[in-house]
Amino acid sequence: GFQGREKRAIIFDSVRSNYDSEIGFLADYRRMNVALTRASSKLIVIADSATSSSDRFWGALWEYVGVSGSGSGGGEEAASRSVYELPPAGGW
């Protein structure tokens, strides 16, 4: 692992997918801050938005990139995209 060091690209796999929306360690926002802010050029997040969208942080992230955990909103174009560039071109 990268242990909190900055890297040019980071692939983050949340490894959480269940019907109860239990996200485990993903609810630790300090860990998520470290994991998701250390990419200097590219961040790739692999996650089940249906499982994680009930969480305030993850729900806001999916809303920001145009993916809905419930299957509504964002449209087919957004749901079919596999790569979202973060930070966005205009910055946060």
Buried (B, 14 or more C-beta within 10 A) or exposed (E): EEEEEEEEEBEBEBEBEEEEBBBEEBBEEEEBEBBBBBBEEBBBBEBBBBBBBBBEBBBEBBBEBBBBBEEEEBEEEBBEEEEBEBEEEEEE
